[in-house]
Amino acid sequence: MTSSPLTPHGYLLMELRRRIDRARATPELGASAIEWVIITGILVVIAAAVGAVIWNLVTQEAEGIVIPDAPGGGGGGEAPAPGGP
């Protein structure tokens, strides 16, 4: 049963056969794609590790910053009574 390549079904079958034949003729294409996936995965892991280290360093430095009270005792407590210190 053959379909005309002018129909959607026939075109799909023709394209599928072409791609299968191309993959069989050049097996190194599949190996190259796998290598790129592995390399990309390794780079993503390295980037995540560097990002985590930078995040931890920035967080530690931020927690170590001492913010003095504002002049006039603006420590965030109760507001002084009118006329009082």
Secondary structure, DSSP 8 states (H G I E B T S, - for coil): ----TTSHHHHHHHHHHHHHHHHHH-THHHHHHHHHHHHHHHHHHHHHHHHHHHHHHHHHHHHT------TTT-SSS----TT--
